[in-house]
Amino acid sequence: MTVYTQDELKKHAGHKIVCVTYQKKYVDEETTIECETCHEILYSEFKYCPECHSKLDKFGKCPNKCME
């Protein structure tokens, strides 16, 4: 889940929030902001396409159009 509104984000006020980078073969593949209290992903950003592993463009789009 991604938090889209201020009201959704306010639900996590006072919780333990962390920024986590997941790596594969020493390459950052995904960075997330997570609420450890609720075990919920508040925001996620991929550097590479999770399907074909191509590098995403500056808008987060796969050049092979996998994630459309």
mmCIF file of the N, C-alpha and C atoms, coordinates in Angstrom:
data_MODEL
# 
_entry.id   MODEL 
# 
loop_
_atom_site.group_PDB 
_atom_site.id 
_atom_site.type_symbol 
_atom_site.label_atom_id 
_atom_site.label_alt_id 
_atom_site.label_comp_id 
_atom_site.label_asym_id 
_atom_site.label_entity_id 
_atom_site.label_seq_id 
_atom_site.pdbx_PDB_ins_code 
_atom_site.Cartn_x 
_atom_site.Cartn_y 
_atom_site.Cartn_z 
_atom_site.occupancy 
_atom_site.B_iso_or_equiv 
_atom_site.pdbx_formal_charge 
_atom_site.auth_seq_id 
_atom_site.auth_comp_id 
_atom_site.auth_asym_id 
_atom_site.auth_atom_id 
_atom_site.pdbx_PDB_model_num 
ATOM 1   N N  . MET A 1 1  ? 0.849  -1.186 0.000   1.00 0.00 ? 1  MET A N  1 
ATOM 2   C CA . MET A 1 1  ? 0.000  0.000  0.000   1.00 0.00 ? 1  MET A CA 1 
ATOM 3   C C  . MET A 1 1  ? 0.885  1.235  0.000   1.00 0.00 ? 1  MET A C  1 
ATOM 4   N N  . THR A 1 2  ? 0.445  2.244  -0.667  1.00 0.00 ? 2  THR A N  1 
ATOM 5   C CA . THR A 1 2  ? 1.103  3.536  -0.634  1.00 0.00 ? 2  THR A CA 1 
ATOM 6   C C  . THR A 1 2  ? 0.142  4.544  -0.033  1.00 0.00 ? 2  THR A C  1 
ATOM 7   N N  . VAL A 1 3  ? 0.657  5.396  0.806   1.00 0.00 ? 3  VAL A N  1 
ATOM 8   C CA . VAL A 1 3  ? -0.159 6.423  1.440   1.00 0.00 ? 3  VAL A CA 1 
ATOM 9   C C  . VAL A 1 3  ? -0.299 7.585  0.463   1.00 0.00 ? 3  VAL A C  1 
ATOM 10  N N  . TYR A 1 4  ? -1.536 7.972  0.168   1.00 0.00 ? 4  TYR A N  1 
ATOM 11  C CA . TYR A 1 4  ? -1.792 9.016  -0.814  1.00 0.00 ? 4  TYR A CA 1 
ATOM 12  C C  . TYR A 1 4  ? -2.269 10.331 -0.205  1.00 0.00 ? 4  TYR A C  1 
ATOM 13  N N  . THR A 1 5  ? -2.800 10.288 1.013   1.00 0.00 ? 5  THR A N  1 
ATOM 14  C CA . THR A 1 5  ? -3.367 11.504 1.594   1.00 0.00 ? 5  THR A CA 1 
ATOM 15  C C  . THR A 1 5  ? -2.754 11.790 2.956   1.00 0.00 ? 5  THR A C  1 
ATOM 16  N N  . GLN A 1 6  ? -2.897 13.019 3.371   1.00 0.00 ? 6  GLN A N  1 
ATOM 17  C CA . GLN A 1 6  ? -2.402 13.422 4.682   1.00 0.00 ? 6  GLN A CA 1 
ATOM 18  C C  . GLN A 1 6  ? -3.135 12.672 5.791   1.00 0.00 ? 6  GLN A C  1 
ATOM 19  N N  . ASP A 1 7  ? -4.434 12.434 5.617   1.00 0.00 ? 7  ASP A N  1 
ATOM 20  C CA . ASP A 1 7  ? -5.202 11.702 6.633   1.00 0.00 ? 7  ASP A CA 1 
ATOM 21  C C  . ASP A 1 7  ? -4.676 10.277 6.806   1.00 0.00 ? 7  ASP A C  1 
ATOM 22  N N  . GLU A 1 8  ? -4.325 9.609  5.682   1.00 0.00 ? 8  GLU A N  1 
ATOM 23  C CA . GLU A 1 8  ? -3.769 8.261  5.771   1.00 0.00 ? 8  GLU A CA 1 
ATOM 24  C C  . GLU A 1 8  ? -2.418 8.280  6.480   1.00 0.00 ? 8  GLU A C  1 
ATOM 25  N N  . LEU A 1 9  ? -1.614 9.301  6.205   1.00 0.00 ? 9  LEU A N  1 
ATOM 26  C CA . LEU A 1 9  ? -0.301 9.422  6.824   1.00 0.00 ? 9  LEU A CA 1 
ATOM 27  C C  . LEU A 1 9  ? -0.406 9.721  8.313   1.00 0.00 ? 9  LEU A C  1 
ATOM 28  N N  . LYS A 1 10 ? -1.390 10.525 8.701   1.00 0.00 ? 10 LYS A N  1 
ATOM 29  C CA . LYS A 1 10 ? -1.584 10.884 10.116  1.00 0.00 ? 10 LYS A CA 1 
ATOM 30  C C  . LYS A 1 10 ? -1.864 9.663  10.988  1.00 0.00 ? 10 LYS A C  1 
ATOM 31  N N  . LYS A 1 11 ? -2.430 8.618  10.398  1.00 0.00 ? 11 LYS A N  1 
ATOM 32  C CA . LYS A 1 11 ? -2.713 7.397  11.156  1.00 0.00 ? 11 LYS A CA 1 
ATOM 33  C C  . LYS A 1 11 ? -1.440 6.770  11.721  1.00 0.00 ? 11 LYS A C  1 
ATOM 34  N N  . HIS A 1 12 ? -0.287 7.134  11.138  1.00 0.00 ? 12 HIS A N  1 
ATOM 35  C CA . HIS A 1 12 ? 0.989  6.559  11.555  1.00 0.00 ? 12 HIS A CA 1 
ATOM 36  C C  . HIS A 1 12 ? 1.794  7.503  12.450  1.00 0.00 ? 12 HIS A C  1 
ATOM 37  N N  . ALA A 1 13 ? 1.206  8.628  12.841  1.00 0.00 ? 13 ALA A N  1 
ATOM 38  C CA . ALA A 1 13 ? 1.892  9.577  13.731  1.00 0.00 ? 13 ALA A CA 1 
ATOM 39  C C  . ALA A 1 13 ? 2.248  8.878  15.042  1.00 0.00 ? 13 ALA A C  1 
ATOM 40  N N  . GLY A 1 14 ? 3.494  9.027  15.467  1.00 0.00 ? 14 GLY A N  1 
ATOM 41  C CA . GLY A 1 14 ? 3.947  8.411  16.698  1.00 0.00 ? 14 GLY A CA 1 
ATOM 42  C C  . GLY A 1 14 ? 4.424  6.974  16.533  1.00 0.00 ? 14 GLY A C  1 
ATOM 43  N N  . HIS A 1 15 ? 4.265  6.411  15.349  1.00 0.00 ? 15 HIS A N  1 
ATOM 44  C CA . HIS A 1 15 ? 4.715  5.044  15.087  1.00 0.00 ? 15 HIS A CA 1 
ATOM 45  C C  . HIS A 1 15 ? 6.202  5.049  14.729  1.00 0.00 ? 15 HIS A C  1 
ATOM 46  N N  . LYS A 1 16 ? 6.792  3.878  14.708  1.00 0.00 ? 16 LYS A N  1 
ATOM 47  C CA . LYS A 1 16 ? 8.189  3.751  14.297  1.00 0.00 ? 16 LYS A CA 1 
ATOM 48  C C  . LYS A 1 16 ? 8.245  3.640  12.772  1.00 0.00 ? 16 LYS A C  1 
ATOM 49  N N  . ILE A 1 17 ? 8.786  4.678  12.125  1.00 0.00 ? 17 ILE A N  1 
ATOM 50  C CA . ILE A 1 17 ? 8.878  4.748  10.668  1.00 0.00 ? 17 ILE A CA 1 
ATOM 51  C C  . ILE A 1 17 ? 10.342 4.578  10.268  1.00 0.00 ? 17 ILE A C  1 
ATOM 52  N N  . VAL A 1 18 ? 10.599 3.724  9.272   1.00 0.00 ? 18 VAL A N  1 
ATOM 53  C CA . VAL A 1 18 ? 11.963 3.471  8.822   1.00 0.00 ? 18 VAL A CA 1 
ATOM 54  C C  . VAL A 1 18 ? 12.049 3.547  7.302   1.00 0.00 ? 18 VAL A C  1 
ATOM 55  N N  . CYS A 1 19 ? 13.237 3.848  6.810   1.00 0.00 ? 19 CYS A N  1 
ATOM 56  C CA . CYS A 1 19 ? 13.529 3.822  5.380   1.00 0.00 ? 19 CYS A CA 1 
ATOM 57  C C  . CYS A 1 19 ? 14.413 2.606  5.140   1.00 0.00 ? 19 CYS A C  1 
ATOM 58  N N  . VAL A 1 20 ? 13.988 1.723  4.215   1.00 0.00 ? 20 VAL A N  1 
ATOM 59  C CA . VAL A 1 20 ? 14.684 0.466  3.979   1.00 0.00 ? 20 VAL A CA 1 
ATOM 60  C C  . VAL A 1 20 ? 15.042 0.358  2.502   1.00 0.00 ? 20 VAL A C  1 
ATOM 61  N N  . THR A 1 21 ? 16.265 -0.095 2.237   1.00 0.00 ? 21 THR A N  1 
ATOM 62  C CA . THR A 1 21 ? 16.691 -0.357 0.863   1.00 0.00 ? 21 THR A CA 1 
ATOM 63  C C  . THR A 1 21 ? 16.900 -1.850 0.716   1.00 0.00 ? 21 THR A C  1 
ATOM 64  N N  . TYR A 1 22 ? 16.215 -2.443 -0.253  1.00 0.00 ? 22 TYR A N  1 
ATOM 65  C CA . TYR A 1 22 ? 16.362 -3.859 -0.539  1.00 0.00 ? 22 TYR A CA 1 
ATOM 66  C C  . TYR A 1 22 ? 17.342 -3.994 -1.698  1.00 0.00 ? 22 TYR A C  1 
ATOM 67  N N  . GLN A 1 23 ? 18.292 -4.907 -1.552  1.00 0.00 ? 23 GLN A N  1 
ATOM 68  C CA . GLN A 1 23 ? 19.321 -5.064 -2.559  1.00 0.00 ? 23 GLN A CA 1 
ATOM 69  C C  . GLN A 1 23 ? 19.345 -6.482 -3.106  1.00 0.00 ? 23 GLN A C  1 
ATOM 70  N N  . LYS A 1 24 ? 19.834 -6.579 -4.341  1.00 0.00 ? 24 LYS A N  1 
ATOM 71  C CA . LYS A 1 24 ? 20.058 -7.871 -4.968  1.00 0.00 ? 24 LYS A CA 1 
ATOM 72  C C  . LYS A 1 24 ? 21.392 -7.768 -5.695  1.00 0.00 ? 24 LYS A C  1 
ATOM 73  N N  . LYS A 1 25 ? 22.298 -8.622 -5.364  1.00 0.00 ? 25 LYS A N  1 
ATOM 74  C CA . LYS A 1 25 ? 23.632 -8.609 -5.965  1.00 0.00 ? 25 LYS A CA 1 
ATOM 75  C C  . LYS A 1 25 ? 24.291 -7.245 -5.829  1.00 0.00 ? 25 LYS A C  1 
ATOM 76  N N  . TYR A 1 26 ? 24.196 -6.653 -4.647  1.00 0.00 ? 26 TYR A N  1 
ATOM 77  C CA . TYR A 1 26 ? 24.840 -5.380 -4.312  1.00 0.00 ? 26 TYR A CA 1 
ATOM 78  C C  . TYR A 1 26 ? 24.285 -4.188 -5.087  1.00 0.00 ? 26 TYR A C  1 
ATOM 79  N N  . VAL A 1 27 ? 23.115 -4.325 -5.687  1.00 0.00 ? 27 VAL A N  1 
ATOM 80  C CA . VAL A 1 27 ? 22.484 -3.230 -6.421  1.00 0.00 ? 27 VAL A CA 1 
ATOM 81  C C  . VAL A 1 27 ? 21.171 -2.897 -5.736  1.00 0.00 ? 27 VAL A C  1 
ATOM 82  N N  . ASP A 1 28 ? 20.955 -1.616 -5.428  1.00 0.00 ? 28 ASP A N  1 
ATOM 83  C CA . ASP A 1 28 ? 19.692 -1.203 -4.826  1.00 0.00 ? 28 ASP A CA 1 
ATOM 84  C C  . ASP A 1 28 ? 18.568 -1.450 -5.822  1.00 0.00 ? 28 ASP A C  1 
ATOM 85  N N  . GLU A 1 29 ? 17.597 -2.258 -5.442  1.00 0.00 ? 29 GLU A N  1 
ATOM 86  C CA . GLU A 1 29 ? 16.475 -2.551 -6.314  1.00 0.00 ? 29 GLU A CA 1 
ATOM 87  C C  . GLU A 1 29 ? 15.217 -1.813 -5.897  1.00 0.00 ? 29 GLU A C  1 
ATOM 88  N N  . GLU A 1 30 ? 15.042 -1.621 -4.592  1.00 0.00 ? 30 GLU A N  1 
ATOM 89  C CA . GLU A 1 30 ? 13.822 -0.978 -4.105  1.00 0.00 ? 30 GLU A CA 1 
ATOM 90  C C  . GLU A 1 30 ? 14.128 -0.242 -2.812  1.00 0.00 ? 30 GLU A C  1 
ATOM 91  N N  . THR A 1 31 ? 13.562 0.938  -2.670  1.00 0.00 ? 31 THR A N  1 
ATOM 92  C CA . THR A 1 31 ? 13.656 1.694  -1.430  1.00 0.00 ? 31 THR A CA 1 
ATOM 93  C C  . THR A 1 31 ? 12.235 1.931  -0.941  1.00 0.00 ? 31 THR A C  1 
ATOM 94  N N  . THR A 1 32 ? 12.004 1.674  0.340   1.00 0.00 ? 32 THR A N  1 
ATOM 95  C CA . THR A 1 32 ? 10.663 1.840  0.894   1.00 0.00 ? 32 THR A CA 1 
ATOM 96  C C  . THR A 1 32 ? 10.706 2.669  2.170   1.00 0.00 ? 32 THR A C  1 
ATOM 97  N N  . ILE A 1 33 ? 9.593  3.289  2.467   1.00 0.00 ? 33 ILE A N  1 
ATOM 98  C CA . ILE A 1 33 ? 9.365  3.901  3.766   1.00 0.00 ? 33 ILE A CA 1 
ATOM 99  C C  . ILE A 1 33 ? 8.282  3.054  4.414   1.00 0.00 ? 33 ILE A C  1 
ATOM 100 N N  . GLU A 1 34 ? 8.617  2.493  5.578   1.00 0.00 ? 34 GLU A N  1 
ATOM 101 C CA . GLU A 1 34 ? 7.737  1.511  6.207   1.00 0.00 ? 34 GLU A CA 1 
ATOM 102 C C  . GLU A 1 34 ? 7.386  1.907  7.636   1.00 0.00 ? 34 GLU A C  1 
ATOM 103 N N  . CYS A 1 35 ? 6.172  1.555  8.027   1.00 0.00 ? 35 CYS A N  1 
ATOM 104 C CA . CYS A 1 35 ? 5.743  1.709  9.416   1.00 0.00 ? 35 CYS A CA 1 
ATOM 105 C C  . CYS A 1 35 ? 5.965  0.360  10.090  1.00 0.00 ? 35 CYS A C  1 
ATOM 106 N N  . GLU A 1 36 ? 6.956  0.310  10.986  1.00 0.00 ? 36 GLU A N  1 
ATOM 107 C CA . GLU A 1 36 ? 7.232  -0.948 11.679  1.00 0.00 ? 36 GLU A CA 1 
ATOM 108 C C  . GLU A 1 36 ? 6.164  -1.275 12.711  1.00 0.00 ? 36 GLU A C  1 
ATOM 109 N N  . THR A 1 37 ? 5.455  -0.273 13.190  1.00 0.00 ? 37 THR A N  1 
ATOM 110 C CA . THR A 1 37 ? 4.393  -0.503 14.167  1.00 0.00 ? 37 THR A CA 1 
ATOM 111 C C  . THR A 1 37 ? 3.246  -1.290 13.525  1.00 0.00 ? 37 THR A C  1 
ATOM 112 N N  . CYS A 1 38 ? 2.840  -0.876 12.316  1.00 0.00 ? 38 CYS A N  1 
ATOM 113 C CA . CYS A 1 38 ? 1.711  -1.507 11.614  1.00 0.00 ? 38 CYS A CA 1 
ATOM 114 C C  . CYS A 1 38 ? 2.148  -2.566 10.605  1.00 0.00 ? 38 CYS A C  1 
ATOM 115 N N  . HIS A 1 39 ? 3.461  -2.668 10.367  1.00 0.00 ? 39 HIS A N  1 
ATOM 116 C CA . HIS A 1 39 ? 3.990  -3.570 9.338   1.00 0.00 ? 39 HIS A CA 1 
ATOM 117 C C  . HIS A 1 39 ? 3.385  -3.235 7.972   1.00 0.00 ? 39 HIS A C  1 
ATOM 118 N N  . GLU A 1 40 ? 3.428  -1.954 7.634   1.00 0.00 ? 40 GLU A N  1 
ATOM 119 C CA . GLU A 1 40 ? 2.818  -1.464 6.405   1.00 0.00 ? 40 GLU A CA 1 
ATOM 120 C C  . GLU A 1 40 ? 3.831  -0.640 5.613   1.00 0.00 ? 40 GLU A C  1 
ATOM 121 N N  . ILE A 1 41 ? 3.860  -0.837 4.302   1.00 0.00 ? 41 ILE A N  1 
ATOM 122 C CA . ILE A 1 41 ? 4.713  -0.031 3.431   1.00 0.00 ? 41 ILE A CA 1 
ATOM 123 C C  . ILE A 1 41 ? 3.947  1.242  3.091   1.00 0.00 ? 41 ILE A C  1 
ATOM 124 N N  . LEU A 1 42 ? 4.523  2.379  3.462   1.00 0.00 ? 42 LEU A N  1 
ATOM 125 C CA . LEU A 1 42 ? 3.869  3.657  3.217   1.00 0.00 ? 42 LEU A CA 1 
ATOM 126 C C  . LEU A 1 42 ? 4.215  4.216  1.842   1.00 0.00 ? 42 LEU A C  1 
ATOM 127 N N  . TYR A 1 43 ? 5.421  3.899  1.365   1.00 0.00 ? 43 TYR A N  1 
ATOM 128 C CA . TYR A 1 43 ? 5.866  4.382  0.054   1.00 0.00 ? 43 TYR A CA 1 
ATOM 129 C C  . TYR A 1 43 ? 6.924  3.420  -0.467  1.00 0.00 ? 43 TYR A C  1 
ATOM 130 N N  . SER A 1 44 ? 6.934  3.178  -1.767  1.00 0.00 ? 44 SER A N  1 
ATOM 131 C CA . SER A 1 44 ? 7.892  2.271  -2.374  1.00 0.00 ? 44 SER A CA 1 
ATOM 132 C C  . SER A 1 44 ? 8.362  2.851  -3.710  1.00 0.00 ? 44 SER A C  1 
ATOM 133 N N  . GLU A 1 45 ? 9.650  2.723  -3.958  1.00 0.00 ? 45 GLU A N  1 
ATOM 134 C CA . GLU A 1 45 ? 10.234 3.234  -5.197  1.00 0.00 ? 45 GLU A CA 1 
ATOM 135 C C  . GLU A 1 45 ? 11.208 2.182  -5.728  1.00 0.00 ? 45 GLU A C  1 
ATOM 136 N N  . PHE A 1 46 ? 10.991 1.762  -6.966  1.00 0.00 ? 46 PHE A N  1 
ATOM 137 C CA . PHE A 1 46 ? 11.881 0.799  -7.603  1.00 0.00 ? 46 PHE A CA 1 
ATOM 138 C C  . PHE A 1 46 ? 12.899 1.529  -8.463  1.00 0.00 ? 46 PHE A C  1 
ATOM 139 N N  . LYS A 1 47 ? 14.146 1.048  -8.448  1.00 0.00 ? 47 LYS A N  1 
ATOM 140 C CA . LYS A 1 47 ? 15.184 1.580  -9.329  1.00 0.00 ? 47 LYS A CA 1 
ATOM 141 C C  . LYS A 1 47 ? 15.219 0.758  -10.620 1.00 0.00 ? 47 LYS A C  1 
ATOM 142 N N  . TYR A 1 48 ? 14.847 -0.522 -10.492 1.00 0.00 ? 48 TYR A N  1 
ATOM 143 C CA . TYR A 1 48 ? 14.821 -1.428 -11.635 1.00 0.00 ? 48 TYR A CA 1 
ATOM 144 C C  . TYR A 1 48 ? 13.444 -2.063 -11.721 1.00 0.00 ? 48 TYR A C  1 
ATOM 145 N N  . CYS A 1 49 ? 13.026 -2.414 -12.913 1.00 0.00 ? 49 CYS A N  1 
ATOM 146 C CA . CYS A 1 49 ? 11.733 -3.078 -13.119 1.00 0.00 ? 49 CYS A CA 1 
ATOM 147 C C  . CYS A 1 49 ? 11.745 -4.425 -12.398 1.00 0.00 ? 49 CYS A C  1 
ATOM 148 N N  . PRO A 1 50 ? 10.741 -4.696 -11.540 1.00 0.00 ? 50 PRO A N  1 
ATOM 149 C CA . PRO A 1 50 ? 10.714 -5.978 -10.832 1.00 0.00 ? 50 PRO A CA 1 
ATOM 150 C C  . PRO A 1 50 ? 10.449 -7.160 -11.757 1.00 0.00 ? 50 PRO A C  1 
ATOM 151 N N  . GLU A 1 51 ? 9.973  -6.906 -12.981 1.00 0.00 ? 51 GLU A N  1 
ATOM 152 C CA . GLU A 1 51 ? 9.681  -7.995 -13.915 1.00 0.00 ? 51 GLU A CA 1 
ATOM 153 C C  . GLU A 1 51 ? 10.858 -8.328 -14.819 1.00 0.00 ? 51 GLU A C  1 
ATOM 154 N N  . CYS A 1 52 ? 11.422 -7.304 -15.509 1.00 0.00 ? 52 CYS A N  1 
ATOM 155 C CA . CYS A 1 52 ? 12.491 -7.576 -16.479 1.00 0.00 ? 52 CYS A CA 1 
ATOM 156 C C  . CYS A 1 52 ? 13.862 -7.078 -16.014 1.00 0.00 ? 52 CYS A C  1 
ATOM 157 N N  . HIS A 1 53 ? 13.907 -6.355 -14.897 1.00 0.00 ? 53 HIS A N  1 
ATOM 158 C CA . HIS A 1 53 ? 15.129 -5.847 -14.281 1.00 0.00 ? 53 HIS A CA 1 
ATOM 159 C C  . HIS A 1 53 ? 15.842 -4.778 -15.107 1.00 0.00 ? 53 HIS A C  1 
ATOM 160 N N  . SER A 1 54 ? 15.123 -4.156 -16.043 1.00 0.00 ? 54 SER A N  1 
ATOM 161 C CA . SER A 1 54 ? 15.687 -3.019 -16.768 1.00 0.00 ? 54 SER A CA 1 
ATOM 162 C C  . SER A 1 54 ? 15.683 -1.799 -15.865 1.00 0.00 ? 54 SER A C  1 
ATOM 163 N N  . LYS A 1 55 ? 16.628 -0.904 -16.059 1.00 0.00 ? 55 LYS A N  1 
ATOM 164 C CA . LYS A 1 55 ? 16.687 0.324  -15.268 1.00 0.00 ? 55 LYS A CA 1 
ATOM 165 C C  . LYS A 1 55 ? 15.498 1.203  -15.646 1.00 0.00 ? 55 LYS A C  1 
ATOM 166 N N  . LEU A 1 56 ? 14.782 1.709  -14.631 1.00 0.00 ? 56 LEU A N  1 
ATOM 167 C CA . LEU A 1 56 ? 13.624 2.561  -14.873 1.00 0.00 ? 56 LEU A CA 1 
ATOM 168 C C  . LEU A 1 56 ? 14.077 3.951  -15.310 1.00 0.00 ? 56 LEU A C  1 
ATOM 169 N N  . ASP A 1 57 ? 13.247 4.647  -16.081 1.00 0.00 ? 57 ASP A N  1 
ATOM 170 C CA . ASP A 1 57 ? 13.571 6.005  -16.490 1.00 0.00 ? 57 ASP A CA 1 
ATOM 171 C C  . ASP A 1 57 ? 13.329 6.969  -15.327 1.00 0.00 ? 57 ASP A C  1 
ATOM 172 N N  . LYS A 1 58 ? 13.576 8.257  -15.541 1.00 0.00 ? 58 LYS A N  1 
ATOM 173 C CA . LYS A 1 58 ? 13.462 9.234  -14.454 1.00 0.00 ? 58 LYS A CA 1 
ATOM 174 C C  . LYS A 1 58 ? 12.036 9.394  -13.936 1.00 0.00 ? 58 LYS A C  1 
ATOM 175 N N  . PHE A 1 59 ? 11.052 8.857  -14.660 1.00 0.00 ? 59 PHE A N  1 
ATOM 176 C CA . PHE A 1 59 ? 9.661  8.912  -14.223 1.00 0.00 ? 59 PHE A CA 1 
ATOM 177 C C  . PHE A 1 59 ? 9.211  7.610  -13.562 1.00 0.00 ? 59 PHE A C  1 
ATOM 178 N N  . GLY A 1 60 ? 10.150 6.658  -13.403 1.00 0.00 ? 60 GLY A N  1 
ATOM 179 C CA . GLY A 1 60 ? 9.823  5.380  -12.792 1.00 0.00 ? 60 GLY A CA 1 
ATOM 180 C C  . GLY A 1 60 ? 9.143  4.401  -13.719 1.00 0.00 ? 60 GLY A C  1 
ATOM 181 N N  . LYS A 1 61 ? 9.270  4.630  -15.027 1.00 0.00 ? 61 LYS A N  1 
ATOM 182 C CA . LYS A 1 61 ? 8.639  3.767  -16.028 1.00 0.00 ? 61 LYS A CA 1 
ATOM 183 C C  . LYS A 1 61 ? 9.660  2.800  -16.619 1.00 0.00 ? 61 LYS A C  1 
ATOM 184 N N  . CYS A 1 62 ? 9.212  1.575  -16.897 1.00 0.00 ? 62 CYS A N  1 
ATOM 185 C CA . CYS A 1 62 ? 10.065 0.574  -17.513 1.00 0.00 ? 62 CYS A CA 1 
ATOM 186 C C  . CYS A 1 62 ? 10.190 0.854  -19.013 1.00 0.00 ? 62 CYS A C  1 
ATOM 187 N N  . PRO A 1 63 ? 11.410 0.815  -19.566 1.00 0.00 ? 63 PRO A N  1 
ATOM 188 C CA . PRO A 1 63 ? 11.555 1.045  -21.009 1.00 0.00 ? 63 PRO A CA 1 
ATOM 189 C C  . PRO A 1 63 ? 10.898 -0.048 -21.845 1.00 0.00 ? 63 PRO A C  1 
ATOM 190 N N  . ASN A 1 64 ? 10.664 -1.211 -21.247 1.00 0.00 ? 64 ASN A N  1 
ATOM 191 C CA . ASN A 1 64 ? 10.002 -2.316 -21.949 1.00 0.00 ? 64 ASN A CA 1 
ATOM 192 C C  . ASN A 1 64 ? 8.504  -2.354 -21.715 1.00 0.00 ? 64 ASN A C  1 
ATOM 193 N N  . LYS A 1 65 ? 8.013  -1.344 -20.984 1.00 0.00 ? 65 LYS A N  1 
ATOM 194 C CA . LYS A 1 65 ? 6.585  -1.178 -20.699 1.00 0.00 ? 65 LYS A CA 1 
ATOM 195 C C  . LYS A 1 65 ? 5.988  -2.355 -19.925 1.00 0.00 ? 65 LYS A C  1 
ATOM 196 N N  . CYS A 1 66 ? 6.789  -2.995 -19.070 1.00 0.00 ? 66 CYS A N  1 
ATOM 197 C CA . CYS A 1 66 ? 6.305  -4.127 -18.263 1.00 0.00 ? 66 CYS A CA 1 
ATOM 198 C C  . CYS A 1 66 ? 5.260  -3.696 -17.245 1.00 0.00 ? 66 CYS A C  1 
ATOM 199 N N  . MET A 1 67 ? 5.452  -2.547 -16.641 1.00 0.00 ? 67 MET A N  1 
ATOM 200 C CA . MET A 1 67 ? 4.634  -2.163 -15.485 1.00 0.00 ? 67 MET A CA 1 
ATOM 201 C C  . MET A 1 67 ? 3.468  -1.253 -15.847 1.00 0.00 ? 67 MET A C  1 
ATOM 202 N N  . GLU A 1 68 ? 2.970  -1.331 -17.034 1.00 0.00 ? 68 GLU A N  1 
ATOM 203 C CA . GLU A 1 68 ? 1.866  -0.445 -17.420 1.00 0.00 ? 68 GLU A CA 1 
ATOM 204 C C  . GLU A 1 68 ? 0.532  -1.099 -17.204 1.00 0.00 ? 68 GLU A C  1 
# 
